[in-house]
């Protein structure tokens, strides 16, 4: 039974090995990764949107298509389990494809014969016979080839001259570079290694920088506009705080980020001046009597507020209020037109009646309540949008790119060249082989022959490959 189970396990392993060793499978995986990457660019990824509520943001900003996009998980494409699985599958395929081919290639190159059968030399695409020669001619030819950086192996009067064998491994070096790049991309899954988030910092506010052990404070935000209303310049007077102590002060301007401990803070965006605090008076509608006052902090909304003996209970909040045929809605998550649905509770009120409290723009909506809510003061704030960027995997990716470049150089600019020679019945038979650029090989052999004062013509024959 154990042997049967072992055979079954071995069979499964072999099938998986054969599956990932297929070039077709590798191509399909690459296509799937490319298509997934394209889908991930249709709408901004979650870490680029100016909202802490992505479900609402995609629906309100991009409609039904945005809602589907979010539900399918395309909004965090590059960290999704299936995209990571595709990267892992590509890495496994590259490893197995390389092992399947590089090991036989290495063994075959190690087993090269210095003196193969004469017919093998004669079938080379470049073949030259030299009549009436001896070992002196072989010595002279070997010396010239050595000057051309060929490595020489000899067995009596026979020789094998070879150079740039490493170029045969260029494709596999390229594979190694791609695997390193994949590892660099997957390193983003290590906690703390990769951060790419937007943070919003109000003037005077201190915010913990994601993935870092320090905070940033917005001392002042400045913005200038062109005549047509487009922003011409905006910057943040930022202060870095570590353990509560100021360690760095710098202006963050577009394309001039603040860098601290490997983390970059970019000036990415800003919000229009928004209401931060609002002082409100509760007034009896019939008499105009002031019943009490309270303050609303829009960054920390409460469910109820005390106004004298009365309680103002918040039932709902509409950051960007609008009234449709289906009822009240919010057009976005930004406080462009904040409206609260509240009800007043307290002495003499048996059945509280909900009413809208309009902060900025009043709508002509009849509300049958006995109370008015009147704004009497407040505070507006400027908010800067900073992009937090940290990626410890970048050096790994750059290293992979360097290895890929080295592999490409070997593949396209170098050739594996070999020259065999052996004397048979007074004739020196010379055969040359290269994996590409046959005419470059011919020119090199012509130069060698000229330096030896040999007048034989060298041609690249059609066919004749090993």
C-alpha positions as CSV (number, residue, x, y, z in Angstrom):
1,X,0.0,0.0,0.0
2,X,2.8,2.4,0.9
3,X,4.5,1.8,-2.5
4,X,1.1,2.5,-4.3
5,X,0.8,5.7,-2.3
6,X,4.3,6.7,-3.1
7,X,3.8,6.0,-6.8
8,X,0.6,8.1,-6.7
9,X,2.4,11.0,-5.0
10,X,5.3,10.8,-7.4
11,X,2.8,10.8,-10.3
12,X,1.1,13.9,-9.0
13,X,4.5,15.6,-8.5
14,X,5.6,14.7,-12.0
15,X,2.3,15.9,-13.5
16,X,2.7,19.3,-11.7
17,X,6.4,19.5,-12.8
18,X,5.4,18.8,-16.5
19,X,2.6,21.3,-16.2
20,X,4.9,24.2,-15.0
21,X,7.7,23.1,-17.4
22,X,5.4,23.9,-20.4
23,X,6.3,27.1,-22.2
24,X,2.6,27.4,-23.2
25,X,1.6,27.5,-19.5
26,X,4.2,30.2,-18.8
27,X,2.8,32.3,-21.7
28,X,-0.8,31.8,-20.4
29,X,0.3,33.0,-16.9
30,X,2.1,36.0,-18.4
31,X,-1.1,36.9,-20.3
32,X,-3.3,36.6,-17.2
33,X,-0.9,38.8,-15.3
34,X,-0.9,41.4,-18.0
35,X,-4.8,41.4,-18.3
36,X,-5.1,41.6,-14.5
37,X,-2.7,44.6,-14.4
38,X,-4.7,46.3,-17.1
39,X,-7.9,45.7,-15.1
40,X,-6.3,47.2,-12.1
41,X,-5.8,50.5,-13.9
42,X,-9.4,51.1,-15.0
43,X,-10.1,52.9,-11.7
44,X,-7.7,54.1,-9.0
45,X,-6.6,51.5,-6.5
46,X,-7.9,51.9,-2.9
47,X,-4.7,53.3,-1.6
48,X,-5.0,56.2,-4.1
49,X,-8.5,57.3,-3.4
50,X,-9.3,60.3,-1.1
51,X,-11.7,58.3,1.1
52,X,-11.6,56.0,4.1
53,X,-14.8,54.3,2.9
54,X,-13.9,52.6,-0.5
55,X,-17.2,50.8,-0.8
56,X,-19.1,54.1,-0.8
57,X,-16.5,56.0,-2.8
58,X,-16.5,53.6,-5.8
59,X,-20.3,53.5,-5.9
60,X,-20.8,57.3,-5.6
61,X,-17.9,58.3,-7.9
62,X,-18.1,55.7,-10.7
63,X,-21.6,54.4,-10.3
64,X,-22.7,50.8,-10.8
65,X,-19.5,49.9,-12.7
66,X,-17.4,51.2,-9.8
67,X,-19.5,49.2,-7.3
68,X,-18.9,46.0,-9.3
69,X,-15.2,46.9,-9.6
70,X,-15.0,47.1,-5.9
71,X,-17.0,43.9,-5.1
72,X,-14.8,41.9,-7.6
73,X,-11.7,42.9,-5.7
74,X,-10.2,44.9,-8.6
75,X,-9.8,47.9,-6.3
76,X,-6.9,46.2,-4.5
77,X,-5.7,44.2,-7.4
78,X,-2.0,44.0,-6.7
79,X,-2.3,42.6,-3.2
80,X,-5.2,40.3,-4.0
81,X,-4.6,36.6,-3.3
82,X,-5.2,35.5,-6.9
83,X,-2.8,38.1,-8.4
84,X,-0.1,37.1,-5.9
85,X,-0.9,33.5,-6.8
86,X,-0.3,34.3,-10.5
87,X,3.1,35.9,-9.6
88,X,4.0,32.8,-7.6
89,X,2.9,30.5,-10.5
90,X,5.1,32.5,-12.9
91,X,8.0,32.2,-10.5
92,X,7.6,28.4,-10.2
93,X,7.2,28.1,-14.0
94,X,10.4,30.1,-14.6
95,X,12.3,27.9,-12.1
96,X,11.1,24.6,-13.5
97,X,11.5,25.7,-17.2
98,X,15.0,26.8,-16.4
99,X,16.0,23.6,-14.6
100,X,14.4,21.5,-17.4
101,X,16.7,23.1,-19.9
102,X,19.8,24.5,-18.2
103,X,20.9,21.2,-16.6
104,X,20.9,19.2,-19.9
105,X,22.6,22.2,-21.6
106,X,25.3,22.3,-18.9
107,X,25.9,18.5,-19.1
108,X,26.1,18.5,-22.9
109,X,28.6,21.4,-22.9
110,X,30.7,19.6,-20.2
111,X,30.7,16.4,-22.3
112,X,32.0,18.1,-25.5
113,X,34.5,15.9,-27.3
114,X,37.9,17.4,-28.3
115,X,38.2,14.8,-31.1
116,X,34.7,13.9,-32.4
117,X,34.2,11.7,-35.4
118,X,35.6,13.3,-38.6
119,X,32.2,13.4,-40.2
120,X,30.9,15.6,-37.4
121,X,33.6,18.2,-38.1
122,X,32.9,18.0,-41.8
123,X,29.2,18.7,-41.3
124,X,29.8,22.1,-39.6
125,X,28.3,25.1,-41.5
126,X,31.9,26.5,-41.6
127,X,34.3,23.8,-42.7
128,X,37.7,24.3,-44.2
129,X,40.2,21.4,-45.1
130,X,43.9,22.3,-45.2
131,X,46.0,19.9,-47.3
132,X,49.6,18.9,-46.6
133,X,49.7,20.1,-43.0
134,X,51.2,18.8,-39.8
135,X,51.1,19.6,-36.1
136,X,53.0,22.9,-36.6
137,X,50.0,24.3,-38.5
138,X,47.8,23.1,-35.6
139,X,50.1,24.9,-33.1
140,X,50.0,28.1,-35.1
141,X,46.2,28.0,-35.4
142,X,45.7,27.3,-31.7
143,X,48.0,30.2,-30.8
144,X,46.0,32.6,-32.9
145,X,42.7,31.4,-31.5
146,X,44.1,31.8,-28.0
147,X,44.9,35.4,-28.8
148,X,41.2,35.8,-29.7
149,X,40.3,34.7,-26.1
150,X,39.4,31.2,-27.0
151,X,39.9,28.5,-24.4
152,X,41.9,25.6,-25.8
153,X,41.6,21.9,-25.1
154,X,43.9,19.5,-26.9
155,X,44.3,15.8,-27.5
156,X,47.4,15.3,-29.5
157,X,47.0,17.0,-32.9
158,X,43.2,17.5,-32.2
159,X,41.9,20.6,-30.4
160,X,38.7,22.3,-29.4
161,X,38.7,26.1,-29.1
162,X,35.8,27.7,-27.3
163,X,34.7,31.1,-26.0
164,X,31.7,32.8,-24.5
165,X,30.1,29.6,-23.4
166,X,28.3,31.7,-20.8
167,X,26.2,33.4,-23.5
168,X,24.3,30.0,-23.9
169,X,23.0,30.7,-20.3
170,X,21.9,34.3,-21.0
171,X,18.2,33.3,-21.2
172,X,18.5,31.5,-17.8
173,X,20.3,34.4,-16.2
174,X,17.4,36.5,-17.5
175,X,15.0,34.1,-15.8
176,X,16.9,34.5,-12.6
177,X,16.5,38.3,-12.9
178,X,12.7,37.9,-13.4
179,X,12.5,35.6,-10.4
180,X,14.3,38.2,-8.3
181,X,11.9,40.9,-9.5
182,X,9.0,38.7,-8.6
183,X,10.5,38.2,-5.1
184,X,10.9,42.0,-4.8
185,X,7.2,42.4,-5.7
186,X,6.1,39.7,-3.3
187,X,8.2,41.3,-0.5
188,X,5.5,43.9,-0.3
189,X,3.5,41.3,1.6
190,X,6.0,41.5,4.4
191,X,4.4,43.7,7.1
192,X,6.0,47.1,7.2
193,X,8.0,46.6,4.0
194,X,5.6,48.4,1.7
195,X,3.4,51.3,2.4
196,X,1.5,53.3,-0.2
197,X,-1.3,55.3,1.4
198,X,-2.9,58.7,1.4
199,X,-3.2,60.6,4.7
200,X,-5.2,63.8,5.2
201,X,-3.8,66.2,7.8
202,X,-5.6,69.3,8.9
203,X,-3.8,72.4,9.9
204,X,-2.5,72.0,13.4
205,X,-3.2,68.2,13.4
206,X,-0.6,65.5,14.0
207,X,-1.1,62.2,12.3
208,X,0.8,58.9,12.7
209,X,2.6,58.0,9.5
210,X,1.4,54.5,8.3
211,X,4.1,51.9,8.5
212,X,6.5,54.2,10.4
213,X,7.4,55.0,14.0
214,X,7.0,58.7,13.6
215,X,4.2,61.3,13.1
216,X,3.8,64.3,10.8
217,X,2.2,67.6,11.9
218,X,0.7,70.1,9.5
219,X,1.8,73.5,10.8
220,X,0.5,75.4,7.8
221,X,-0.9,74.7,4.3
222,X,-0.6,77.2,1.5
223,X,-2.3,77.2,-1.8
224,X,-2.3,79.6,-4.7
225,X,-4.6,79.7,-7.8
226,X,-4.5,80.8,-11.4
227,X,-7.1,83.2,-12.5
228,X,-9.2,80.4,-13.9
229,X,-9.3,78.7,-10.5
230,X,-6.7,76.0,-11.1
231,X,-4.1,75.5,-8.3
232,X,-0.7,77.0,-9.3
233,X,1.2,76.1,-6.2
234,X,0.4,74.3,-2.9
235,X,2.7,73.2,-0.1
236,X,2.7,71.9,3.4
237,X,4.8,73.2,6.3
238,X,5.5,69.8,7.8
239,X,7.1,68.8,11.0
240,X,8.3,65.2,11.8
241,X,7.8,64.1,15.4
242,X,9.4,61.1,16.9
243,X,8.5,60.1,20.5
244,X,6.8,63.4,20.8
245,X,9.9,65.4,19.9
246,X,10.4,67.5,16.8
247,X,13.2,65.9,14.6
248,X,12.7,67.5,11.2
249,X,11.0,70.5,9.7
250,X,10.5,70.8,6.0
251,X,8.2,72.2,3.3
252,X,6.6,69.5,1.2
253,X,6.0,70.8,-2.4
254,X,4.8,68.9,-5.5
255,X,7.8,66.8,-6.8
256,X,9.9,67.7,-3.8
257,X,9.0,65.1,-1.1
258,X,10.1,64.9,2.5
259,X,12.2,61.8,3.2
260,X,12.8,60.4,6.6
261,X,13.9,56.9,7.5
262,X,13.3,55.5,4.1
263,X,9.7,56.9,4.0
264,X,8.7,59.5,1.4
265,X,5.9,62.0,2.0
266,X,4.7,63.6,-1.2
267,X,2.4,66.6,-1.6
268,X,-0.4,64.9,-3.5
269,X,-3.6,66.7,-2.9
270,X,-5.6,69.1,-0.8
271,X,-9.2,69.6,0.2
272,X,-11.2,72.8,0.0
273,X,-11.5,74.7,3.3
274,X,-13.9,72.5,5.4
275,X,-15.8,73.2,8.5
276,X,-14.1,71.8,11.6
277,X,-16.1,73.1,14.5
278,X,-19.6,74.6,14.5
279,X,-21.2,76.4,17.4
280,X,-25.0,76.0,17.3
281,X,-27.9,77.5,19.3
282,X,-31.1,75.8,20.0
283,X,-34.0,78.2,19.6
284,X,-37.7,77.9,20.4
285,X,-39.4,78.7,17.1
286,X,-42.6,80.4,18.5
287,X,-40.9,82.6,21.1
288,X,-37.4,83.0,19.7
289,X,-36.1,82.0,23.1
290,X,-32.6,80.5,23.2
291,X,-32.7,77.2,25.0
292,X,-29.0,76.3,25.0
293,X,-25.9,75.9,22.8
294,X,-23.6,73.1,21.8
295,X,-20.6,72.6,19.5
296,X,-20.3,70.0,16.7
297,X,-16.9,68.6,15.8
298,X,-17.2,67.3,12.3
299,X,-14.1,65.2,12.7
300,X,-15.7,63.4,15.6
301,X,-19.5,63.4,15.2
302,X,-21.5,62.4,18.3
303,X,-24.9,60.7,18.4
304,X,-26.3,63.3,20.9
305,X,-25.5,66.9,22.1
306,X,-26.6,68.7,25.2
307,X,-28.2,72.1,24.8
308,X,-29.3,73.3,28.2
309,X,-32.0,71.0,29.4
310,X,-32.5,69.6,26.0
311,X,-30.8,66.8,24.0
312,X,-30.2,67.2,20.2
313,X,-29.9,63.6,18.9
314,X,-28.2,63.0,15.5
315,X,-30.1,60.4,13.5
316,X,-28.2,60.6,10.2
317,X,-25.4,62.6,8.5
318,X,-25.2,63.6,4.8
319,X,-21.8,65.0,4.0
320,X,-22.8,66.2,0.5
321,X,-26.6,66.5,0.9
322,X,-29.1,66.5,-2.0
323,X,-32.8,65.8,-2.2
324,X,-34.1,63.4,-4.9
325,X,-37.5,61.9,-5.6
326,X,-36.5,58.9,-3.6
327,X,-35.5,61.0,-0.6
328,X,-32.3,62.6,0.8
329,X,-28.9,61.3,-0.4
330,X,-25.3,62.2,-0.2
331,X,-23.5,62.9,-3.5
332,X,-20.0,62.2,-2.1
333,X,-18.2,61.5,1.1
334,X,-16.7,65.0,1.2
335,X,-18.4,67.6,3.5
336,X,-19.4,69.9,0.6
337,X,-22.9,70.5,1.9
338,X,-23.1,68.9,5.4
339,X,-26.6,68.3,6.7
340,X,-27.7,66.4,9.8
341,X,-31.0,64.8,10.5
342,X,-31.7,65.4,14.1
343,X,-34.5,65.4,16.7
344,X,-34.8,67.5,19.8
345,X,-35.7,65.7,23.1
346,X,-36.3,67.1,26.5
347,X,-38.9,68.6,28.9
348,X,-42.4,68.8,27.4
349,X,-41.6,66.9,24.3
350,X,-43.7,63.7,24.1
351,X,-43.0,62.7,20.6
352,X,-39.8,64.1,19.0
353,X,-40.0,65.1,15.4
354,X,-37.0,64.6,13.1
355,X,-35.8,67.7,11.2
356,X,-32.9,68.6,8.9
357,X,-30.2,70.9,10.2
358,X,-28.6,72.7,7.2
359,X,-25.1,74.0,7.9
360,X,-24.4,76.0,4.8
361,X,-27.1,76.1,2.1
362,X,-30.7,76.2,3.3
363,X,-33.3,74.2,1.3
364,X,-36.9,75.2,1.2
365,X,-38.2,72.2,3.1
366,X,-41.2,72.6,5.4
367,X,-40.4,71.1,8.8
368,X,-43.2,70.9,11.3
369,X,-41.1,71.2,14.5
370,X,-41.0,73.7,17.3
371,X,-37.3,74.3,17.2
372,X,-34.7,76.0,15.1
373,X,-31.0,75.3,15.0
374,X,-28.9,78.4,14.3
375,X,-25.1,78.4,13.5
376,X,-23.5,81.2,15.5
377,X,-19.8,80.5,14.9
378,X,-17.2,78.0,14.0
379,X,-13.8,77.2,12.6
380,X,-12.8,76.3,9.0
381,X,-9.6,74.3,8.4
382,X,-7.3,73.7,5.4
383,X,-6.5,70.0,4.8
384,X,-3.4,68.7,3.0
385,X,-3.3,65.4,1.3
386,X,0.1,63.6,1.7
387,X,1.2,60.5,-0.1
388,X,3.1,58.1,2.1
389,X,5.4,55.9,0.0
390,X,7.8,53.2,1.4
391,X,9.0,50.2,-0.5
392,X,11.9,48.1,0.9
393,X,11.5,45.8,-2.0
394,X,12.8,48.4,-4.5
395,X,16.5,47.4,-4.1
396,X,15.5,43.8,-4.7
397,X,13.6,44.8,-7.9
398,X,16.5,47.0,-9.1
399,X,18.9,44.1,-8.5
400,X,16.6,41.8,-10.6
401,X,16.5,44.4,-13.3
402,X,20.3,44.5,-13.4
403,X,20.4,40.7,-13.7
404,X,17.8,40.8,-16.5
405,X,19.8,43.4,-18.3
406,X,23.0,41.3,-18.0
407,X,21.0,38.3,-19.4
408,X,19.7,40.4,-22.3
409,X,23.2,41.6,-23.1
410,X,24.5,38.0,-23.1
411,X,21.6,36.9,-25.3
412,X,21.8,39.6,-27.9
413,X,25.4,40.7,-28.0
414,X,27.5,37.6,-27.4
415,X,27.8,34.3,-29.2
416,X,29.0,30.9,-28.1
417,X,31.8,30.1,-30.7
418,X,33.6,26.8,-31.0
419,X,36.3,25.6,-33.4
420,X,37.3,22.0,-33.8
421,X,40.5,20.9,-35.6
422,X,42.1,17.5,-36.3
423,X,44.6,16.0,-38.7
424,X,43.5,13.0,-40.7
425,X,45.8,11.6,-43.4
426,X,47.8,14.8,-43.8
427,X,44.7,17.0,-44.0
428,X,43.8,19.5,-41.2
429,X,40.0,19.5,-41.0
430,X,38.7,22.7,-39.3
431,X,35.0,23.0,-38.4
432,X,33.4,26.1,-36.7
433,X,30.1,26.3,-34.8
434,X,28.2,29.2,-33.3
435,X,24.7,29.5,-31.8
436,X,24.0,32.7,-33.8
437,X,25.7,35.3,-36.0
438,X,27.3,32.9,-38.4
439,X,28.7,35.6,-40.6
440,X,30.4,37.2,-37.6
441,X,32.0,33.8,-37.0
442,X,33.1,33.6,-40.6
443,X,34.7,37.1,-40.4
444,X,36.6,36.1,-37.3
445,X,37.9,32.9,-39.0
446,X,38.9,35.0,-42.0
447,X,41.0,37.3,-39.8
448,X,42.7,34.3,-38.2
449,X,43.5,32.8,-41.6
450,X,44.9,36.1,-42.8
451,X,47.2,36.4,-39.8
452,X,48.4,32.9,-40.6
453,X,48.8,33.7,-44.3
454,X,46.4,31.0,-45.2
455,X,44.5,31.7,-48.5
456,X,41.6,29.3,-48.2
457,X,38.2,30.8,-48.7
458,X,35.7,30.4,-45.9
459,X,32.0,30.1,-46.6
460,X,28.9,29.6,-44.4
461,X,27.2,26.5,-45.9
462,X,23.5,26.1,-45.8
463,X,22.4,23.3,-43.5
464,X,25.1,21.3,-41.9
465,X,23.9,22.1,-38.3
466,X,24.7,19.7,-35.6
